[in-house]
């Protein structure tokens, strides 16, 4: 079962899962309330839940269904590379924590592993991340930080070069360097990191 408030994301994941051998999407939902209601009805083997939903968080769903569906295993799928969110997912009983920069084939592999009883998220993962990932941008030069911010704004290399008044090749060199320093492989991961950290928290704000 897939819970995500973006229909395009849900459909994309559903296509990947339905194409994979031995797996079928039994339900979809776009809110916490709908997710809890449908999960109780269909009793999925695995739930893939987005962290940020219009009426709460994916953690709220996991907490709500844990008692009613003790055999249902959960995967948190999010754009927030956030240690507090990771710890909350662990506490709520999630078996895996996957960033939305993941490739489709990897999502299918994670679902299959979790369905088979494996847990890809444990206390050591959280502790190790907190020890080694205080701020992945701490080693960036001022120029690399500017390039990272502009990647987060969705600019192309050419647009970044024009904005900063440098050659496009210089921008490419900065990107190669900042990805290496942040421990990332792709430009899209850098953009996702910026998006996740521009919003102050993965938890929705309520008055």
Buried (B, 14 or more C-beta within 10 A) or exposed (E): BBBBBEEEBBBBBBEBBEEBEEBEBBBBBBBBBBBBBBBEEEBBBBBBBBBBBEEBBBBBBBBBBEEEBEEBBBBBBBBBBBBEBBBBBBEBBBBBBBBBBEEBEEBBBBBBBBBEEEBBBEEEBBEEBEEEEEEBBEEBEEBBEBBBEBBBEEBEBEBBBEBBEBEBEBBBBBBEBBBEBBEBEEBEBBBBBBBBBEEEEBBEEEE
